[in-house]
């Protein structure tokens, strides 16, 4: 995980809002496509499970960087 992504994700995780902005969703999709090597796409905001899976997957990458 790059330092820029790490900083973004630290701030994202500290946010207490239950809503994600479009810009955050776009960044999450971009990060997920980079770290999980798939074509970039922004999941529909109606698909909460897919968005949560992206977040959970990025959390794994984030936590592995913390442990390193």
OpenMM code with the backbone's topology and positions (N, CA, C; nanometers):
from openmm import Vec3, app, unit

residues = "UNK UNK UNK UNK UNK UNK UNK UNK UNK UNK UNK UNK UNK UNK UNK UNK UNK UNK UNK UNK UNK UNK UNK UNK UNK UNK UNK UNK UNK UNK UNK UNK UNK UNK UNK UNK UNK UNK UNK UNK UNK UNK UNK UNK UNK UNK UNK UNK UNK UNK UNK UNK UNK UNK UNK UNK UNK UNK UNK UNK UNK UNK UNK UNK UNK UNK UNK UNK".split()
positions = [
    Vec3(0.0852, -0.1178, 0.0000),
    Vec3(0.0000, 0.0000, 0.0000),
    Vec3(0.0893, 0.1234, 0.0000),
    Vec3(0.0576, 0.2160, -0.0885),
    Vec3(0.1382, 0.3376, -0.0961),
    Vec3(0.1128, 0.4250, 0.0260),
    Vec3(0.2054, 0.5144, 0.0532),
    Vec3(0.1886, 0.6054, 0.1661),
    Vec3(0.0651, 0.6935, 0.1478),
    Vec3(0.0400, 0.7362, 0.0245),
    Vec3(-0.0767, 0.8196, -0.0048),
    Vec3(-0.2059, 0.7431, 0.0242),
    Vec3(-0.2125, 0.6165, -0.0202),
    Vec3(-0.3304, 0.5332, 0.0068),
    Vec3(-0.3444, 0.5047, 0.1555),
    Vec3(-0.2321, 0.4811, 0.2213),
    Vec3(-0.2343, 0.4533, 0.3644),
    Vec3(-0.2922, 0.5730, 0.4406),
    Vec3(-0.2487, 0.6926, 0.4032),
    Vec3(-0.2985, 0.8142, 0.4689),
    Vec3(-0.4486, 0.8307, 0.4440),
    Vec3(-0.4908, 0.8120, 0.3180),
    Vec3(-0.6335, 0.8217, 0.2855),
    Vec3(-0.7133, 0.7209, 0.3671),
    Vec3(-0.6645, 0.5964, 0.3732),
    Vec3(-0.7401, 0.4907, 0.4406),
    Vec3(-0.7449, 0.5147, 0.5914),
    Vec3(-0.6395, 0.5680, 0.6482),
    Vec3(-0.6396, 0.6012, 0.7910),
    Vec3(-0.7474, 0.7054, 0.8192),
    Vec3(-0.7531, 0.8077, 0.7354),
    Vec3(-0.8549, 0.9112, 0.7526),
    Vec3(-0.9946, 0.8558, 0.7266),
    Vec3(-1.0084, 0.7717, 0.6245),
    Vec3(-1.1377, 0.7121, 0.5924),
    Vec3(-1.1885, 0.6286, 0.7098),
    Vec3(-1.1014, 0.5490, 0.7673),
    Vec3(-1.1424, 0.4624, 0.8797),
    Vec3(-1.1767, 0.5414, 1.0050),
    Vec3(-1.1172, 0.6584, 1.0215),
    Vec3(-1.1451, 0.7379, 1.1416),
    Vec3(-1.2743, 0.8179, 1.1284),
    Vec3(-1.3286, 0.8240, 1.0085),
    Vec3(-1.4538, 0.8957, 0.9852),
    Vec3(-1.5688, 0.8183, 1.0489),
    Vec3(-1.6532, 0.8868, 1.1246),
    Vec3(-1.7626, 0.8189, 1.1945),
    Vec3(-1.8942, 0.8215, 1.1165),
    Vec3(-1.8935, 0.8827, 0.9997),
    Vec3(-2.0148, 0.8887, 0.9177),
    Vec3(-2.0513, 0.7491, 0.8669),
    Vec3(-2.1788, 0.7268, 0.8504),
    Vec3(-2.2248, 0.5981, 0.7961),
    Vec3(-2.2480, 0.6069, 0.6454),
    Vec3(-2.2185, 0.7213, 0.5879),
    Vec3(-2.2362, 0.7426, 0.4431),
    Vec3(-2.1010, 0.7607, 0.3749),
    Vec3(-2.0943, 0.7171, 0.2508),
    Vec3(-1.9737, 0.7313, 0.1701),
    Vec3(-2.0050, 0.8299, 0.0583),
    Vec3(-1.9168, 0.9250, 0.0385),
    Vec3(-1.9353, 1.0194, -0.0714),
    Vec3(-1.8990, 0.9501, -0.2029),
    Vec3(-1.9408, 1.0097, -0.3129),
    Vec3(-1.9065, 0.9534, -0.4434),
    Vec3(-1.7550, 0.9522, -0.4633),
    Vec3(-1.6872, 1.0593, -0.4198),
    Vec3(-1.5415, 1.0644, -0.4333),
    Vec3(-1.4738, 0.9539, -0.3525),
    Vec3(-1.5252, 0.9257, -0.2328),
    Vec3(-1.4700, 0.8158, -0.1525),
    Vec3(-1.4943, 0.6820, -0.2217),
    Vec3(-1.6141, 0.6639, -0.2740),
    Vec3(-1.6468, 0.5391, -0.3433),
    Vec3(-1.5558, 0.5195, -0.4644),
    Vec3(-1.5326, 0.6258, -0.5372),
    Vec3(-1.4448, 0.6190, -0.6538),
    Vec3(-1.3027, 0.5818, -0.6120),
    Vec3(-1.2554, 0.6409, -0.5036),
    Vec3(-1.1198, 0.6107, -0.4541),
    Vec3(-1.1102, 0.4670, -0.4040),
    Vec3(-1.2132, 0.4207, -0.3347),
    Vec3(-1.2170, 0.2818, -0.2861),
    Vec3(-1.2114, 0.1861, -0.4051),
    Vec3(-1.2898, 0.2138, -0.5083),
    Vec3(-1.2914, 0.1286, -0.6276),
    Vec3(-1.1552, 0.1289, -0.6962),
    Vec3(-1.0929, 0.2457, -0.7029),
    Vec3(-0.9610, 0.2575, -0.7660),
    Vec3(-0.8571, 0.1775, -0.6875),
    Vec3(-0.8585, 0.1933, -0.5548),
    Vec3(-0.7637, 0.1196, -0.4709),
    Vec3(-0.7871, -0.0312, -0.4834),
    Vec3(-0.9130, -0.0729, -0.4788),
    Vec3(-0.9435, -0.2157, -0.4861),
    Vec3(-0.8951, -0.2736, -0.6185),
    Vec3(-0.9163, -0.2008, -0.7277),
    Vec3(-0.8727, -0.2527, -0.8576),
    Vec3(-0.7205, -0.2649, -0.8648),
    Vec3(-0.6493, -0.1740, -0.7990),
    Vec3(-0.5029, -0.1824, -0.7980),
    Vec3(-0.4540, -0.2989, -0.7125),
    Vec3(-0.5060, -0.3102, -0.5911),
    Vec3(-0.4552, -0.4109, -0.4976),
    Vec3(-0.5064, -0.5516, -0.5274),
    Vec3(-0.6207, -0.5616, -0.5932),
    Vec3(-0.6755, -0.6931, -0.6247),
    Vec3(-0.6731, -0.7216, -0.7744),
    Vec3(-0.6008, -0.6397, -0.8483),
    Vec3(-0.5674, -0.6610, -0.9894),
    Vec3(-0.6877, -0.6992, -1.0756),
    Vec3(-0.7844, -0.6093, -1.0807),
    Vec3(-0.8974, -0.6270, -1.1709),
    Vec3(-0.9280, -0.4940, -1.2385),
    Vec3(-1.0099, -0.4993, -1.3387),
    Vec3(-1.0485, -0.3796, -1.4120),
    Vec3(-1.1215, -0.2840, -1.3189),
    Vec3(-1.0874, -0.1562, -1.3300),
    Vec3(-1.1512, -0.0539, -1.2474),
    Vec3(-1.2986, -0.0414, -1.2831),
    Vec3(-1.3829, -0.0466, -1.1812),
    Vec3(-1.5252, -0.0138, -1.1975),
    Vec3(-1.5761, 0.0361, -1.0635),
    Vec3(-1.6728, 0.1239, -1.0701),
    Vec3(-1.7338, 0.1779, -0.9487),
    Vec3(-1.8632, 0.1013, -0.9251),
    Vec3(-1.8719, 0.0315, -0.8121),
    Vec3(-1.9946, -0.0447, -0.7867),
    Vec3(-2.1132, 0.0497, -0.7669),
    Vec3(-2.2291, 0.0034, -0.8029),
    Vec3(-2.3515, 0.0803, -0.7841),
    Vec3(-2.3685, 0.1123, -0.6352),
    Vec3(-2.4073, 0.2341, -0.6066),
    Vec3(-2.4254, 0.2714, -0.4656),
    Vec3(-2.5393, 0.1923, -0.4012),
    Vec3(-2.6224, 0.1269, -0.4820),
    Vec3(-2.7301, 0.0436, -0.4286),
    Vec3(-2.6779, -0.0929, -0.3818),
    Vec3(-2.5548, -0.1271, -0.4209),
    Vec3(-2.4993, -0.2578, -0.3879),
    Vec3(-2.4095, -0.2475, -0.2636),
    Vec3(-2.4730, -0.2364, -0.1496),
    Vec3(-2.4011, -0.2159, -0.0234),
    Vec3(-2.3066, -0.3318, 0.0101),
    Vec3(-2.3462, -0.4544, -0.0242),
    Vec3(-2.2623, -0.5707, 0.0063),
    Vec3(-2.1303, -0.5658, -0.0706),
    Vec3(-2.1359, -0.5279, -0.1980),
    Vec3(-2.0129, -0.5202, -0.2768),
    Vec3(-1.9231, -0.4087, -0.2245),
    Vec3(-1.9822, -0.2956, -0.1910),
    Vec3(-1.9034, -0.1845, -0.1360),
    Vec3(-1.8378, -0.2273, -0.0060),
    Vec3(-1.9133, -0.2954, 0.0798),
    Vec3(-1.8569, -0.3416, 0.2066),
    Vec3(-1.7465, -0.4434, 0.1834),
    Vec3(-1.7617, -0.5282, 0.0823),
    Vec3(-1.6560, -0.6264, 0.0506),
    Vec3(-1.5293, -0.5553, 0.0056),
    Vec3(-1.5440, -0.4521, -0.0762),
    Vec3(-1.4282, -0.3727, -0.1177),
    Vec3(-1.3599, -0.3135, 0.0051),
    Vec3(-1.4386, -0.2574, 0.0959),
    Vec3(-1.3827, -0.1961, 0.2171),
    Vec3(-1.3116, -0.3019, 0.3013),
    Vec3(-1.3758, -0.4162, 0.3212),
    Vec3(-1.3145, -0.5242, 0.3998),
    Vec3(-1.1839, -0.5711, 0.3360),
    Vec3(-1.1824, -0.5846, 0.2044),
    Vec3(-1.0611, -0.6276, 0.1346),
    Vec3(-0.9487, -0.5255, 0.1511),
    Vec3(-0.9817, -0.3981, 0.1376),
    Vec3(-0.8790, -0.2944, 0.1538),
    Vec3(-0.8310, -0.2889, 0.2985),
    Vec3(-0.9203, -0.3145, 0.3932),
    Vec3(-0.8783, -0.3211, 0.5339),
    Vec3(-0.7713, -0.4282, 0.5547),
    Vec3(-0.7829, -0.5404, 0.4855),
    Vec3(-0.6821, -0.6472, 0.4972),
    Vec3(-0.5463, -0.5981, 0.4496),
    Vec3(-0.5459, -0.5271, 0.3376),
    Vec3(-0.4197, -0.4721, 0.2840),
    Vec3(-0.3641, -0.3693, 0.3829),
    Vec3(-0.4503, -0.2836, 0.4333),
    Vec3(-0.4124, -0.1796, 0.5279),
    Vec3(-0.3513, -0.2399, 0.6561),
    Vec3(-0.4190, -0.3406, 0.7097),
    Vec3(-0.3719, -0.4023, 0.8335),
    Vec3(-0.2422, -0.4779, 0.8134),
    Vec3(-0.2214, -0.5344, 0.6955),
    Vec3(-0.0956, -0.6034, 0.6703),
    Vec3(0.0205, -0.5027, 0.6642),
    Vec3(-0.0068, -0.3820, 0.6175),
    Vec3(0.0960, -0.2771, 0.6167),
    Vec3(0.1253, -0.2320, 0.7602),
    Vec3(0.0202, -0.2229, 0.8428),
    Vec3(0.0401, -0.1857, 0.9831),
    Vec3(0.1285, -0.2871, 1.0546),
    Vec3(0.1082, -0.4150, 1.0243),
    Vec3(0.1828, -0.5215, 1.0914),
    Vec3(0.3275, -0.5314, 1.0425),
    Vec3(0.3549, -0.4765, 0.9267),
    Vec3(0.4902, -0.4876, 0.8683),
    Vec3(0.5914, -0.3986, 0.9383),
] * unit.nanometer
topology = app.Topology()
chain = topology.addChain("A")
for resn in residues:
    res = topology.addResidue(resn, chain)
    for name in ("N", "CA", "C"):
        topology.addAtom(name, app.Element.getBySymbol(name[0]), res)
